[in-house]
Amino acid sequence: MRKIIIATHHRLAEGMKDTVKYVLPDTADIIAISAYLTNKPIDEEISSVLADVNFQEDEVIVFTDMLGGSVNQAFARYLNNDNLHIITGVNLPVIMSILFDLNEGFIDRDAIREAVNEAREQLIYVNDFVATAPANDEGDE
């Protein structure tokens, strides 16, 4: 079994899940944890989502919003399990890249690292990008 979890503060996780499902409608089930919308502590939300996971046989891929945030810290307590992967600073490109790399076996850690690097390249200050882009000559069409 594999669990894909997007866990963030407030409703970002729900929005990311909805967008992933729109762009990749045939993707596996994704669990959204929107922390602090209820009185349920984040540790309890995580425990209930992971309750049926056997870390010897199952894989869990978690996307969180902020490295130093409480949601990420709560998941970090589970890092002693080899088949749990946490990717923080979540954005659509990294989720899509990871989902494209999934197959029947466990995901390769190098594939995760590559997806993170590719997602970093998608973070661009467009003003500078446009200002430094070569001009499109009329004859180049």
Residue frames relative to the residue before (quaternion, step in Angstrom):
aa qw qx qy qz dx dy dz
M 1.0000 0.0000 0.0000 0.0000 0.00 0.00 0.00
R 0.1151 -0.7681 0.6265 0.0658 3.53 -1.16 0.66
K 0.1327 -0.7672 0.6224 0.0794 3.55 -1.02 0.85
I 0.1504 -0.7373 0.6539 0.0786 3.51 -1.02 0.94
I 0.0193 -0.8135 0.5793 -0.0480 3.57 -0.65 1.16
I 0.1035 -0.7243 0.6765 0.0839 3.53 -1.07 0.84
A 0.0192 0.8164 -0.5720 0.0771 3.58 -0.55 1.19
T 0.1173 0.8026 -0.5666 0.1453 3.54 -0.60 1.18
H 0.5865 -0.5024 0.4784 0.4180 3.49 -1.38 -0.04
H 0.8535 0.0770 -0.1170 0.5020 3.52 -1.12 0.88
R 0.8044 -0.3648 0.2204 0.4138 3.63 -1.03 -0.67
L 0.3290 0.7621 -0.5048 0.2370 3.61 1.19 0.20
A 0.6379 0.5448 -0.3329 0.4307 3.61 0.92 -0.85
E 0.6548 0.5083 -0.3147 0.4624 3.58 0.93 -0.86
G 0.6617 0.5069 -0.3014 0.4630 3.58 0.97 -0.85
M 0.6478 0.5046 -0.3176 0.4742 3.58 0.99 -0.82
K 0.6435 0.5174 -0.3223 0.4630 3.58 0.92 -0.88
D 0.6590 0.5145 -0.3044 0.4566 3.57 0.87 -0.94
T 0.6718 0.4918 -0.2955 0.4685 3.59 0.95 -0.86
V 0.6296 0.5185 -0.3356 0.4714 3.61 0.97 -0.80
K 0.6652 0.4996 -0.3026 0.4651 3.59 0.91 -0.89
Y 0.6288 0.5244 -0.3314 0.4689 3.60 1.10 -0.63
V 0.7190 0.4396 -0.2422 0.4807 3.59 0.88 -0.99
L 0.7859 0.1492 -0.0532 0.5977 3.59 1.03 -0.85
P 0.1216 -0.8628 0.4843 0.0781 3.61 0.45 1.16
D 0.7131 0.4502 -0.2657 0.4670 3.62 1.09 -0.54
T 0.3983 0.7411 -0.4653 0.2749 3.57 1.23 0.21
A 0.6525 -0.5172 0.3881 0.3951 3.53 -1.28 0.40
D 0.6589 -0.4861 0.3823 0.4282 3.53 -1.29 0.22
I 0.1392 -0.7627 0.6289 0.0582 3.52 -1.06 0.85
I 0.2544 -0.7472 0.5965 0.1452 3.54 -0.99 0.89
A 0.1671 -0.7711 0.6077 0.0899 3.58 -0.85 0.97
I 0.0857 -0.7543 0.6491 0.0473 3.53 -0.92 0.98
S 0.0935 -0.7833 0.6145 0.0041 3.54 -0.55 1.23
A 0.2417 -0.8359 0.4797 0.1127 3.53 0.02 1.35
Y 0.8611 0.2173 -0.1757 0.4247 3.47 -1.33 0.66
L 0.4458 0.6560 -0.4868 0.3659 3.59 1.10 0.59
T 0.7456 0.2485 -0.1577 0.5979 3.56 1.26 -0.41
N 0.6281 -0.5320 0.4042 0.3988 3.55 -1.27 -0.08
K 0.4850 0.6633 -0.4371 0.3658 3.59 1.28 -0.01
P 0.4374 -0.7020 0.4912 0.2731 3.63 -0.70 1.01
I 0.6077 -0.5890 0.3939 0.3588 3.57 -1.07 0.76
D 0.6156 0.5535 -0.3549 0.4345 3.61 1.01 -0.72
E 0.6584 0.4949 -0.3068 0.4768 3.58 1.02 -0.75
E 0.6229 0.5306 -0.3436 0.4608 3.59 1.01 -0.76
I 0.6666 0.4944 -0.2970 0.4721 3.57 0.93 -0.91
S 0.6433 0.5327 -0.3239 0.4443 3.59 0.89 -0.89
S 0.6904 0.4686 -0.3018 0.4612 3.59 0.89 -0.83
V 0.6386 0.5104 -0.3337 0.4694 3.61 1.06 -0.64
L 0.7459 0.3940 -0.2124 0.4933 3.59 1.03 -0.77
A 0.3787 0.7773 -0.4502 0.2230 3.61 1.26 -0.08
D 0.7680 0.3579 -0.2015 0.4913 3.61 0.94 -0.78
V 0.4904 0.6642 -0.4299 0.3654 3.59 1.26 0.22
N 0.1509 -0.7252 0.6663 0.0858 3.53 -1.05 0.93
F 0.2948 -0.8189 0.4642 0.1643 3.57 -0.13 1.27
Q 0.5496 0.5802 -0.4129 0.4368 3.61 1.22 -0.07
E 0.7982 0.2832 -0.1109 0.5199 3.57 1.08 -0.77
D 0.7356 0.4157 -0.2118 0.4911 3.57 1.15 -0.59
E 0.2701 -0.7420 0.5941 0.1534 3.52 -1.29 0.46
V 0.0947 -0.7757 0.6230 0.0346 3.54 -1.06 0.84
I 0.0794 -0.7689 0.6342 0.0191 3.54 -0.84 1.06
V 0.0800 -0.8175 0.5698 -0.0239 3.54 -0.59 1.23
F 0.1364 -0.7500 0.6435 0.0691 3.54 -1.01 0.93
T 0.0348 -0.8028 0.5952 0.0000 3.60 -0.76 1.02
D 0.5876 -0.6381 0.3870 0.3128 3.55 -1.24 0.41
M 0.8358 0.0597 0.0095 0.5457 3.63 0.83 -0.87
L 0.5489 -0.6471 0.4269 0.3125 3.56 -0.90 0.97
G 0.7766 0.3400 -0.1847 0.4971 3.59 0.80 -0.94
G 0.4871 0.7018 -0.4111 0.3182 3.57 1.27 -0.01
S 0.6511 -0.5555 0.3674 0.3641 3.52 -1.24 0.53
V 0.6108 0.5478 -0.3597 0.4444 3.61 1.06 -0.64
N 0.6697 0.4854 -0.2914 0.4806 3.57 0.90 -0.93
Q 0.6494 0.5199 -0.3176 0.4551 3.59 0.94 -0.85
A 0.6395 0.5259 -0.3294 0.4538 3.59 1.01 -0.76
F 0.6762 0.4612 -0.2944 0.4933 3.61 1.00 -0.74
A 0.5885 0.6057 -0.3687 0.3883 3.60 1.05 -0.71
R 0.5578 0.6129 -0.3852 0.4059 3.60 1.16 -0.45
Y 0.6911 0.4709 -0.2629 0.4811 3.58 1.22 -0.44
L 0.4270 0.7486 -0.4363 0.2587 3.61 1.25 0.01
N 0.5351 0.6081 -0.4248 0.4043 3.61 1.18 -0.11
N 0.5969 0.5241 -0.3587 0.4902 3.60 1.31 -0.05
D 0.4544 -0.7357 0.4372 0.2472 3.57 -0.56 1.19
N 0.7460 0.4181 -0.2256 0.4667 3.59 1.01 -0.69
L 0.5541 0.5358 -0.4230 0.4765 3.56 1.19 0.59
H 0.0640 -0.7919 0.6072 -0.0116 3.55 -0.82 1.07
I 0.0991 -0.7859 0.6089 0.0417 3.58 -0.87 0.97
I 0.0626 -0.7589 0.6482 0.0028 3.54 -0.88 1.06
T 0.0974 -0.8211 0.5614 0.0343 3.58 -0.62 1.08
G 0.6865 0.3953 -0.3634 0.4903 3.54 -1.25 0.51
V 0.0777 0.8739 -0.4776 0.0462 3.52 1.19 0.69
N 0.1045 0.7413 -0.6614 0.0467 3.51 -1.19 0.76
L 0.6993 -0.4975 0.3168 0.4038 3.55 -1.25 0.41
P 0.6521 0.5231 -0.3501 0.4226 3.67 0.84 -0.78
V 0.6803 0.4768 -0.3221 0.4541 3.63 0.88 -0.77
I 0.6278 0.5184 -0.3502 0.4632 3.61 0.99 -0.71
M 0.6759 0.4967 -0.3009 0.4538 3.58 0.84 -0.95
S 0.6492 0.5215 -0.3202 0.4517 3.57 0.93 -0.85
I 0.6556 0.4959 -0.3092 0.4783 3.59 0.92 -0.86
L 0.6703 0.5026 -0.3093 0.4499 3.60 0.86 -0.91
F 0.6322 0.5264 -0.3342 0.4599 3.60 1.05 -0.70
D 0.6954 0.4901 -0.2703 0.4506 3.60 1.09 -0.69
L 0.5330 0.6542 -0.4087 0.3478 3.60 1.20 -0.23
N 0.0284 0.7554 -0.6543 0.0204 3.52 -1.15 0.78
E 0.7810 -0.3419 0.2243 0.4721 3.58 -1.18 -0.36
G 0.7129 0.4318 -0.2644 0.4851 3.61 1.03 -0.67
F 0.6958 -0.4226 0.3512 0.4625 3.53 -1.32 -0.12
I 0.5228 -0.6270 0.4714 0.3337 3.55 -1.12 0.65
D 0.4717 -0.6706 0.5067 0.2666 3.54 -1.10 0.79
R 0.5106 -0.6640 0.4522 0.3063 3.59 -0.86 0.94
D 0.6282 0.5257 -0.3459 0.4576 3.59 1.04 -0.63
A 0.6060 0.5372 -0.3521 0.4692 3.60 1.11 -0.61
I 0.6264 0.5141 -0.3347 0.4809 3.58 1.06 -0.71
R 0.6547 0.5119 -0.3165 0.4574 3.59 0.88 -0.91
E 0.6513 0.5116 -0.3092 0.4674 3.58 0.98 -0.85
A 0.6430 0.5176 -0.3195 0.4653 3.60 0.97 -0.82
V 0.6388 0.5146 -0.3238 0.4714 3.59 1.00 -0.80
N 0.6632 0.4976 -0.3093 0.4658 3.59 0.91 -0.85
E 0.6443 0.5105 -0.3203 0.4708 3.59 0.99 -0.80
A 0.6512 0.5135 -0.3155 0.4612 3.59 0.99 -0.80
R 0.6013 0.5504 -0.3569 0.4562 3.59 1.07 -0.70
E 0.6575 0.5230 -0.3080 0.4464 3.56 1.00 -0.81
Q 0.6279 0.5397 -0.3289 0.4541 3.60 1.22 -0.39
L 0.5969 0.5359 -0.3602 0.4762 3.58 1.27 -0.22
I 0.1473 0.8128 -0.5257 0.2032 3.54 -0.10 1.36
Y 0.3499 -0.6655 0.6134 0.2417 3.53 -1.14 0.72
V 0.3337 -0.8116 0.4481 0.1708 3.54 -0.08 1.36
N 0.5674 0.5905 -0.3960 0.4153 3.64 1.04 -0.61
D 0.6986 0.4438 -0.2663 0.4940 3.58 0.87 -0.95
F 0.6161 0.5597 -0.3419 0.4363 3.57 1.01 -0.80
V 0.6877 0.4641 -0.2751 0.4858 3.58 0.88 -0.96
A 0.6583 0.5292 -0.3126 0.4346 3.58 0.96 -0.85
T 0.7532 0.3726 -0.2118 0.4989 3.60 1.06 -0.65
A 0.4807 0.6641 -0.4446 0.3609 3.59 1.26 -0.05
P 0.5364 -0.6157 0.4578 0.3515 3.59 -1.02 0.72
A 0.5234 -0.6325 0.4715 0.3220 3.55 -1.05 0.79
N 0.3873 -0.7056 0.5471 0.2298 3.56 -1.06 0.79
D 0.2572 -0.7705 0.5662 0.1398 3.57 -0.44 1.21
E 0.6024 -0.5852 0.4097 0.3561 3.55 -1.09 0.76
G 0.7010 0.4927 -0.2730 0.4374 3.60 0.99 -0.78
D 0.6038 0.5987 -0.3468 0.3958 3.60 1.24 -0.22
E 0.4784 0.7095 -0.4290 0.2894 3.62 1.18 -0.07
